């Protein structure tokens, strides 16, 4: 089980902890645009976006690791491609902040807030997904949660 905790009250950086191993990395959002950085197991990765409404790209180690597409501005779903494997990130409910991770029609993971109004997330993601990709999934869900909170206010 992973727990994602903000590093401060107004921070754009989050610590990621594995409940059995301790802290495994950190993720953050850039101040402008939808970009960010991930650090996992000592390696650095960058998250960027192709144009204003293009795919999100996870890059590190000299190349692209994964990409995520948001097919509609009106839906909170994302589709993630890692090599030949595809995952869908879908909201758990119409108004909730929880997300399900699906491989085809099978649920393989879940990310949800630890408390109703808090910024801390709890994630149950399969070990067969590489650590950088799991961090990318967490980053994407946090982005969607941040967007939802901004539109609610």
C-alpha positions, 0 to 999 in steps of 0.5 A: 500500500502506498500513501501520498502525503503533501510536504506542506500546507500549500506545497506542490510536492508530495512524499510517497511512502510504501507502508512496508518499506518507508519513503520510496520517492517524491513527486511535484508539480511545476508552478506553470502549466501541467508539468512535474518531476518524480523521484523514485528509488534515486532516479529522476523523471520528468512529466510534460505535456505535448502542447496545450491539450496533448498527451502527458509524457513520463520521460527518464533515462534518455527516453519516454517511459509512459504516456497518458491521454485524456480523450475528453475535456469533459471527462475525468478519465485517462488512458495510460500506455506503457509499452504494449500494456494499456491501463485506464484511470477512471473516477470511482464515482461521479462526484468522488475523488477516488480513482480505479485503475483498470487493465481492460475491464479488470480493476487492478488498483485503486487510489482514494483520499485517506480522509474526505477533505484531506490531500493525503491519498492511499493507493493500492497499485499492483507490484507488476507495474514498474515503480516510475509508472506507479509514481506517474499514475499517482501524479496523474490522479493528483493532477485530476484531484487538483483540477477538481478542487479548483473547479469546486471553489 
